[in-house]
Amino acid sequence: MVPMTILVDDKPKCVVRPNDLKHLQRFLRTGKPWLLADAPEGKLAHREADEAERAVWENARGLHGIAGGEDEDFFGTPLA
């Protein structure tokens, strides 16, 4: 999949690249406590990352690679 932006109450929270829709749904379910830490009653949504969000994701993935991490092991990065 392409990098996806996770939104909390329509505000970007993080950019992730799940393997497939099932992986994305699992992240939304298991990551809910972290995603909603600042807004416990917030609404989660997702969309394809825009150009600026994708640039943040690419930069974080590059840093992960410099540290010796494998591309397939890099999942995402917070935006806020």
Secondary structure, 3 states (H helix, E strand, C coil): CCCEEEEECCEEEEEECCCCHHHHHHHHHHCHHHHCCCCCCCCEEEEECCHHHHHHHHHHHHHHHHCCCCHHHCCEEECC
